[in-house]
Amino acid sequence: MVAGMSKPLILAVDADPTARAQLTLDLERYGDDFTIRVVDDLQEAAAMLEGPSRIALVLVDDSVGFDELLRFFDEHRDRLDDAARVMLCSVTEADEALEAINRVGVQQWVPRPWDDPLAGLYPVVDDLLDDWVADHPDSVRRVLLIGHRWARHSHDLKDFLGRNHVPFAWLDLDRGREAMATLHRLGATEAELPVVVLPDGNVAADPSVEELAALLGMHAHADRRYYDLAIVGAGPAGLAAAVYGASEGLSTVLIERDAPGGQAGTSSRIENYLGFPSGVSGADLARRALTQAKRFGVEVLSPQHVERMTVAPPFKVLELGDGSSLSSKAVVVATGVTYRRLSAPGLDRLAGAGVYYGAATTEALDAAGEHVLVVGGANSAGQGAMYFSRFAERVTMIVRHDLASHMSQYLIDQIESTPNIEVRAGSHVLEAVGDDHLESVRIEDVEAGTVETVPTSFLFVFIGAEPSNPWLGDLVATDEHGYILAGPDLRHHEIESGWPLDRDPLHLETSLPGVFVAGDVRHGSIRRVAGAVGEGSTCVQLVHRYLANPE
């Protein structure tokens, strides 16, 4: 939380004394991060809305009277604009709850009574507060990160915190005096940068990503040695497999090297995913899926990676980066792909110091008022360009071909209607120029045969991807590009002679029985979030079939 700010407010209204006392107890679990106030009438609630605290959540029970409840939300609409709004009522009053949702923007209704808040109240409140905190990271207890704007390690820590949904504040020593004053107050020096101040006040100087994860209490070490299902990779495919696996009774562990969401998690806005008519950010989608997986009991190891896999029937043994190992009856490979590096002088040297791969949304605010370059012509590049156009003065897309070659039409239409986005088709990057950070980019227009030097401090690269599965070795068959073959594709590539069983491989089963593949790392994947989710959930059904009859 920002120094001097009070905690955001959770305000509940219930006219029934017994129910009000129970609600007060149930909401205590949020008291570390929020101020909890439970009152008996709407007049007192209205008075509290006039206070200085930001309103995170308002819960109103229909015991106050339904017409009065509607009037309260309507009269205080402006003050509650940022707040989550919940109506508490009996199941028989569901029609009234729907009317409140339609008329005054109530977001959820919770049926009363609930015997157990873990089942009746907390799932709704947790979800709404997670959304609110994601939209208001400056209002909760958070990590403070101090460093230099163009230092690669500072960027790595910012990216790690942002992609793992850890609220943090960034103080740049290259901008203003607050960062230096804070550094001196902590008794730290510039030689120790970047410096991290944890919510409990402890200070870490120049921590690695792994050390910071440990300080934040992130779970990187397995609690068990044996599992029914191990999933490697927590992109959309891996998260879907985890949710369905655990919800259907499989002991499930999910292992992620970097951060949940994979490449999709870095997308600033996904607008063609079913069920989100206004679009959803990749980070928000990943956070929701991860929360759902954990609620079903999935054990999530992150940041953690697999060094090697061996087979010890009936188990597959995964040797982890921390030197430990775990065994699983079945494995789903959902490691996705990594952005391909752009080959031009200066780019590797300036990576993390003005040159970024993927959306790197933690850098977007620093790009306010700047000229941003985006390299690539597929959906991820288009989504990135649209996102940066909200902050940057200008966005220039550098593409080798026209956008229609690889981009969805809805994105093309948006880009064409956005006045501060320029598309330079038939162009490519020749060189990135700068000493300690990016200062300009040399761009060649192939058709015109001209070269232009464009001043900029921000170059975001989205130029395709490639699989990265060295931990699998030669245990599973791949195509010539390293994508994993499965099911019918094993036969099509004439390697079925290596299949060891009498039965045919299952649809998403690799050449190693009991090892399945889902998402972008699979040969022939359609490279869409919905497709990855579908494959991840389908894998679990195939895992059940395998476990019932391994031979």
C-alpha positions in Angstrom: 0.0 0.0 0.0 1.2 3.5 -0.7 2.6 5.2 2.4 -0.1 7.4 4.1 -3.0 5.7 2.4 -5.7 3.9 4.3 -6.6 0.3 3.4 -9.4 0.0 0.8 -12.8 -0.6 2.2 -15.1 -3.6 2.2 -18.6 -2.4 3.2 -21.4 -4.7 4.1 -25.0 -3.9 5.0 -27.4 -6.3 6.7 -30.4 -5.3 8.8 -30.7 -8.7 10.5 -28.5 -8.7 13.7 -27.7 -12.4 13.7 -26.9 -12.5 10.0 -24.8 -9.3 10.5 -22.7 -10.8 13.2 -22.0 -13.9 11.1 -21.1 -11.8 8.1 -18.7 -9.8 10.2 -16.9 -13.0 11.2 -16.9 -14.4 7.7 -15.3 -11.2 6.3 -12.5 -11.2 8.8 -10.3 -13.2 6.5 -9.8 -10.1 4.4 -8.8 -7.8 7.2 -5.1 -7.9 6.5 -5.5 -6.0 3.2 -8.9 -4.3 3.6 -10.8 -2.3 6.2 -14.0 -4.2 7.0 -17.2 -2.4 8.0 -20.5 -4.1 8.5 -23.4 -1.8 9.2 -27.2 -2.3 9.7 -28.7 0.3 7.4 -28.1 2.1 4.2 -27.9 5.6 5.7 -24.8 4.6 7.7 -23.4 2.9 4.6 -23.9 6.1 2.6 -22.0 8.1 5.2 -19.1 5.7 5.0 -19.0 6.2 1.2 -18.0 9.8 1.9 -14.8 8.8 3.6 -11.3 8.9 2.0 -10.9 5.2 1.6 -11.2 3.6 -1.8 -14.2 1.3 -2.0 -13.3 -2.2 -3.1 -16.4 -4.1 -2.4 -20.0 -3.4 -1.3 -22.3 -6.3 -0.2 -25.9 -5.4 0.6 -28.4 -7.9 1.9 -32.0 -7.7 0.7 -33.1 -7.5 4.3 -32.7 -3.7 3.9 -35.6 -3.7 1.4 -35.2 -4.4 -2.3 -36.4 -0.9 -3.5 -34.1 0.8 -1.0 -31.2 -1.4 -2.1 -31.8 -0.4 -5.8 -32.1 3.3 -4.8 -28.8 3.0 -2.8 -26.8 1.6 -5.7 -28.4 4.0 -8.1 -27.8 7.2 -6.0 -24.2 6.3 -5.3 -23.4 5.0 -8.7 -20.5 7.5 -9.2 -18.8 6.7 -5.9 -19.2 3.0 -6.5 -18.1 3.1 -10.1 -14.8 1.3 -9.2 -16.2 -1.0 -6.6 -17.4 -4.5 -6.9 -21.1 -4.8 -6.0 -22.8 -7.9 -4.5 -26.4 -8.6 -3.5 -27.1 -11.1 -0.7 -30.5 -12.8 -0.9 -32.3 -16.0 -0.6 -32.6 -18.4 -3.6 -36.3 -17.6 -3.9 -35.4 -13.9 -4.6 -33.2 -14.8 -7.6 -35.4 -12.8 -9.9 -34.9 -9.7 -7.8 -31.1 -10.3 -7.9 -31.3 -10.5 -11.7 -33.2 -7.2 -11.8 -30.5 -5.6 -9.6 -27.8 -6.9 -12.0 -29.6 -5.4 -15.0 -30.7 -2.1 -13.5 -27.9 -0.9 -11.2 -24.8 -2.8 -12.1 -24.7 -5.4 -9.3 -22.1 -7.9 -10.5 -23.0 -11.0 -8.5 -25.6 -12.3 -6.1 -24.9 -14.7 -3.3 -27.7 -16.9 -2.0 -28.3 -17.0 1.7 -27.9 -18.7 4.1 -24.6 -20.4 3.5 -23.6 -23.1 5.9 -19.9 -22.8 4.9 -18.5 -19.5 3.6 -15.8 -21.5 1.8 -18.5 -22.7 -0.5 -21.1 -20.0 -0.3 -19.4 -16.7 0.1 -15.7 -16.8 -0.4 -15.5 -18.0 -4.1 -17.5 -15.0 -5.2 -15.8 -12.4 -3.0 -12.3 -13.8 -3.8 -12.9 -13.6 -7.5 -14.2 -10.0 -7.3 -11.4 -8.8 -5.0 -8.8 -10.5 -7.3 -10.2 -8.5 -10.2 -10.3 -5.3 -8.1 -6.7 -5.6 -6.9 -5.6 -6.4 -10.5 -7.1 -3.1 -11.6 -5.9 -1.1 -8.5 -2.5 -2.4 -7.6 -1.6 0.9 -5.9 -4.3 0.4 -3.2 -3.0 -2.8 -1.6 0.1 -4.0 0.2 2.7 -4.4 -2.5 6.3 -4.9 -3.4 8.5 -1.8 -4.0 11.1 -2.2 -6.7 13.9 0.4 -7.1 16.3 0.4 -10.0 17.5 2.0 -13.2 15.0 2.3 -16.1 17.3 0.6 -18.6 18.9 -2.1 -16.4 18.1 -5.5 -17.8 17.9 -7.2 -14.4 15.4 -4.5 -13.2 13.2 -5.3 -16.3 13.5 -9.1 -15.5 12.2 -8.5 -12.0 9.4 -6.2 -13.2 8.4 -8.7 -15.8 8.4 -11.5 -13.3 6.3 -9.6 -10.7 3.8 -8.4 -13.4 3.3 -11.8 -15.0 2.9 -13.5 -11.7 0.2 -10.9 -10.6 2.2 -9.6 -7.7 1.2 -5.9 -7.1 4.3 -3.7 -7.1 5.4 -0.1 -7.4 8.4 0.9 -9.5 10.7 3.7 -8.6 13.2 4.7 -11.3 16.5 6.3 -10.3 16.7 7.9 -13.7 13.5 9.9 -13.1 12.9 12.2 -10.2 14.3 12.3 -6.6 11.9 9.9 -4.8 13.8 6.8 -5.8 17.2 8.1 -4.5 15.6 9.4 -1.3 13.9 6.1 -0.7 17.2 4.2 -1.4 19.0 6.4 1.2 16.3 5.9 3.7 16.7 2.2 3.4 20.4 2.4 3.9 21.1 0.9 0.5 23.5 2.0 -2.3 23.3 2.1 -6.1 25.8 -0.7 -6.2 23.1 -3.0 -4.7 20.5 -2.2 -7.3 17.9 -3.3 -8.1 16.5 -3.2 -4.5 13.3 -4.9 -3.5 11.2 -3.9 -0.4 8.8 -6.6 0.5 5.3 -5.9 2.0 6.6 -6.9 5.5 9.3 -4.2 5.2 12.3 -6.6 4.6 14.8 -5.4 2.0 16.5 -7.6 -0.6 19.4 -6.2 -2.7 19.9 -7.4 -6.2 17.9 -10.7 -5.8 17.6 -13.2 -8.6 14.2 -14.1 -9.8 14.4 -17.4 -7.9 15.4 -15.6 -4.7 12.6 -13.1 -5.0 10.1 -15.9 -5.6 11.3 -17.6 -2.4 11.0 -14.3 -0.5 7.5 -13.9 -1.7 6.6 -17.4 -0.5 5.9 -18.8 -4.0 5.6 -22.5 -4.1 8.5 -24.1 -6.1 9.1 -27.4 -4.4 6.8 -30.4 -4.7 4.9 -31.5 -1.6 4.6 -35.1 -2.7 6.7 -37.7 -4.6 3.9 -39.4 -6.6 1.1 -38.0 -8.7 -1.5 -39.3 -11.1 -0.9 -36.4 -13.5 2.0 -34.0 -14.0 1.5 -31.1 -16.4 4.6 -29.2 -17.7 3.7 -25.7 -18.7 1.0 -23.4 -17.4 -0.2 -21.7 -20.5 -3.9 -22.0 -21.5 -3.5 -25.7 -22.4 -1.7 -26.6 -19.2 -4.1 -24.6 -17.0 -7.1 -26.3 -18.7 -5.6 -29.7 -18.2 -4.9 -28.9 -14.5 -8.5 -27.7 -13.9 -10.1 -30.7 -15.5 -7.6 -33.2 -14.0 -8.0 -32.0 -10.4 -11.7 -31.5 -10.7 -12.1 -35.1 -11.9 -10.2 -36.6 -8.9 -6.6 -36.9 -10.2 -3.8 -35.8 -7.9 -2.3 -33.1 -10.2 0.9 -31.1 -10.2 1.5 -28.2 -12.6 5.0 -27.0 -13.3 5.8 -23.6 -14.8 9.2 -22.2 -15.6 8.3 -18.5 -15.7 4.7 -17.4 -15.0 1.2 -18.8 -15.6 -0.4 -17.9 -18.9 2.5 -18.6 -21.2 2.6 -16.4 -24.3 -1.2 -15.8 -24.1 -0.6 -14.4 -20.6 1.4 -11.5 -22.2 -1.4 -10.6 -24.6 -2.7 -7.2 -23.7 -6.2 -7.9 -25.0 -7.8 -11.1 -26.4 -11.1 -10.1 -28.1 -12.1 -13.3 -29.8 -12.2 -15.7 -26.9 -15.6 -17.2 -26.2 -17.6 -15.6 -23.3 -15.7 -12.3 -23.1 -17.6 -9.9 -25.4 -15.5 -6.9 -24.3 -12.3 -8.9 -24.5 -10.0 -10.1 -21.7 -6.3 -9.5 -21.1 -4.1 -12.6 -21.2 -2.9 -11.8 -17.7 -6.5 -11.7 -16.4 -7.4 -14.9 -18.1 -4.3 -16.6 -16.7 -5.0 -15.3 -13.2 -8.6 -16.6 -13.2 -7.6 -20.0 -14.6 -4.8 -20.3 -12.0 -7.2 -19.4 -9.2 -9.6 -22.0 -10.5 -7.0 -24.7 -10.6 -5.8 -24.0 -7.1 -9.4 -24.2 -5.8 -9.6 -27.7 -7.2 -6.4 -28.7 -5.4 -3.8 -28.5 -8.1 -0.3 -28.1 -6.7 1.4 -25.4 -8.7 5.2 -25.3 -8.8 6.4 -21.9 -10.0 9.0 -20.8 -10.9 10.3 -24.3 -11.5 11.4 -26.2 -14.5 12.0 -29.8 -15.6 15.6 -30.7 -16.4 15.0 -34.2 -17.7 12.4 -36.9 -17.9 13.1 -40.6 -17.5 10.8 -43.6 -17.5 10.5 -46.1 -14.5 7.3 -48.1 -15.3 4.6 -47.4 -14.3 5.9 -43.8 -13.7 7.5 -41.0 -15.6 10.1 -39.4 -13.5 10.6 -35.6 -13.8 13.9 -34.2 -12.5 13.4 -30.6 -11.5 15.7 -27.6 -11.6 16.2 -27.5 -7.8 17.7 -31.0 -7.9 14.6 -32.8 -6.6 12.3 -35.2 -8.6 8.7 -36.3 -8.7 7.0 -39.2 -10.4 3.7 -39.3 -12.2 1.6 -42.0 -13.9 0.8 -39.7 -16.8 2.3 -36.5 -18.2 0.9 -33.7 -20.3 3.4 -31.6 -22.2 2.0 -28.1 -22.6 5.2 -26.0 -22.7 4.1 -23.9 -25.7 6.6 -21.9 -27.7 9.0 -19.1 -27.1 9.2 -15.9 -29.2 11.8 -16.2 -31.9 14.7 -13.8 -31.5 15.1 -11.1 -34.1 18.5 -11.3 -35.9 20.0 -7.9 -36.4 23.0 -6.1 -34.9 22.5 -4.5 -31.5 19.3 -6.4 -30.6 20.8 -9.0 -28.2 22.9 -6.4 -26.5 19.9 -4.1 -25.9 17.4 -6.9 -24.9 15.7 -5.7 -21.7 17.0 -2.2 -22.2 14.5 -0.9 -24.8 14.3 -4.2 -26.9 11.6 -6.5 -25.6 10.1 -9.8 -26.8 6.4 -10.0 -26.4 4.1 -7.3 -25.0 6.2 -6.6 -21.8 3.2 -4.7 -20.5 5.1 -3.6 -17.4 7.1 -1.2 -19.6 3.9 0.3 -21.2 3.6 3.3 -18.8 7.2 4.2 -19.4 6.3 4.5 -23.1 3.8 7.2 -22.4 4.2 10.0 -25.0 6.9 8.1 -26.8 7.3 6.6 -30.3 7.0 2.8 -30.0 8.0 0.3 -32.7 6.3 -3.1 -33.0 7.8 -5.8 -35.2 5.5 -8.6 -36.5 2.3 -9.0 -38.4 0.3 -11.7 -36.5 -2.4 -11.4 -33.9 0.0 -11.0 -31.0 1.7 -8.0 -32.7 -1.6 -6.5 -33.5 -2.8 -6.8 -29.9 0.4 -5.3 -28.7 0.1 -2.4 -31.1 -3.4 -1.7 -30.0 -2.4 -1.8 -26.3 0.6 0.5 -26.7 -1.5 3.0 -28.7 -3.3 3.8 -25.5 0.0 5.2 -24.0 2.4 6.0 -26.8 2.2 9.1 -28.9 2.8 7.0 -32.0 3.1 3.3 -32.7 4.7 2.0 -35.9 4.3 -1.6 -37.0 7.1 -3.0 -39.0 5.9 -6.0 -41.1 7.5 -7.9 -43.9 4.1 -8.5 -45.7 0.6 -7.0 -45.4 -1.4 -7.6 -42.3 -4.0 -9.7 -44.0 -1.4 -12.5 -44.4 -1.4 -13.6 -40.8 -3.8 -11.3 -38.7 -7.5 -11.7 -37.8 -9.7 -9.2 -39.6 -11.1 -7.7 -36.4 -7.6 -6.6 -35.4 -6.8 -5.2 -38.9 -10.0 -3.1 -38.7 -9.1 -1.8 -35.2 -5.5 -0.9 -36.3 -6.8 0.9 -39.5 -9.2 3.0 -37.4 -6.6 3.9 -34.7 -5.0 7.2 -35.8 -1.7 6.9 -33.9 -0.8 3.5 -35.4 1.2 3.4 -38.7 1.8 0.2 -40.6 5.0 -0.1 -42.6 4.6 -3.1 -44.8 7.5 -4.6 -46.7 10.0 -3.4 -44.1 12.4 -5.0 -41.6 14.8 -4.0 -38.9 18.5 -3.6 -39.9 20.0 -2.5 -36.6 19.3 -1.4 -33.1 21.4 1.5 -32.0 22.3 2.7 -28.5 24.9 2.5 -25.7 23.2 1.5 -22.4 19.7 1.6 -23.9 17.9 1.7 -27.2 18.2 5.1 -28.9 17.2 4.4 -32.5 16.4 1.7 -35.0 17.5 1.5 -38.6 14.6 0.3 -40.8 14.8 -0.8 -44.5 11.9 -0.4 -46.9 12.7 -3.4 -49.2 10.4 -2.3 -52.1 11.6 1.3 -52.1 15.3 0.3 -51.4 15.6 3.0 -48.7 16.9 2.9 -45.1 15.6 5.2 -42.4 16.9 5.8 -38.9 14.0 6.1 -36.5 14.6 7.6 -33.0 12.9 5.4 -30.3 13.5 3.9 -26.9 11.0 1.0 -27.3 11.1 -1.9 -29.7 8.7 -4.8 -29.1 9.2 -8.0 -31.1 6.5 -10.5 -32.1 8.0 -12.5 -35.0 6.8 -16.0 -34.5 7.8 -18.7 -32.2 9.6 -22.0 -31.8 9.2 -25.0 -29.4 11.7 -25.5 -26.6 11.7 -29.0 -25.1 15.3 -30.0 -24.4 14.2 -31.8 -21.2 12.4 -34.4 -23.4 15.5 -35.4 -25.3 14.6 -38.1 -27.8 11.9 -39.7 -25.6 9.1 -38.4 -27.9 9.0 -38.0 -31.7 8.9 -34.6 -33.2 8.7 -33.1 -36.7 11.6 -31.4 -38.4 11.0 -28.2 -36.5 10.8 -29.7 -33.0 7.0 -29.8 -32.6 5.7 -32.9 -30.9 3.9 -35.5 -32.9 0.8 -37.2 -31.4 -2.0 -39.6 -32.4 -2.6 -39.9 -36.1 0.4 -37.7 -36.9 2.7 -40.5 -35.7 1.4 -42.6 -38.6 1.5 -39.8 -41.1 5.2 -39.3 -40.3 5.9 -43.0 -40.7 7.2 -43.5 -37.2 4.5 -45.8 -36.0 7.0 -48.7 -36.0 8.4 -47.1 -32.8 5.1 -47.4 -31.0 5.5 -50.1 -28.3 1.9 -51.2 -27.7 -0.7 -53.3 -29.6 -3.3 -50.5 -29.3 -3.1 -47.4 -31.4 -1.9 -44.2 -29.7 -4.7 -42.0 -28.4 -5.5 -38.8 -30.1 -3.1 -36.5 -28.2 -0.7 -39.2 -27.0 2.9 -38.9 -28.1 5.2 -41.8 -29.2 5.8 -42.5 -25.5 2.6 -44.1 -24.0 1.2 -42.1 -21.1 2.8 -38.8 -22.3 0.3 -36.4 -23.9 0.8 -33.1 -25.6 -1.5 -30.1 -25.8 -1.3 -26.5 -27.2 1.1 -24.7 -29.4 4.0 -27.2 -28.8 2.0 -29.9 -30.7 2.6 -30.4 -34.4 -0.4 -29.0 -36.3 -1.8 -26.9 -33.5 -4.1 -24.1 -34.6 -2.3 -21.5 -32.3 -5.4 -20.1 -30.7 -6.2 -19.8 -27.0 -9.5 -21.6 -27.4 -7.8 -24.4 -29.2 -5.2 -24.8 -26.5 -7.9 -24.9 -23.8 -9.8 -27.5 -25.7 -6.7 -29.7 -26.2 -5.8 -29.4 -22.5 -9.2 -30.5 -21.3 -9.4 -33.3 -23.9 -6.0 -34.6 -22.7 -7.5 -35.3 -19.3 -10.2 -37.6 -20.8 -7.4 -39.4 -22.6 -5.4 -39.6 -19.4 -8.3 -41.4 -17.8 -8.4 -43.9 -20.6 -4.7 -44.5 -20.4 -4.8 -44.9 -16.6 -7.7 -47.4 -16.9 -5.7 -49.4 -19.5 -2.0 -48.5 -19.8 -1.3 -51.4 -22.1 
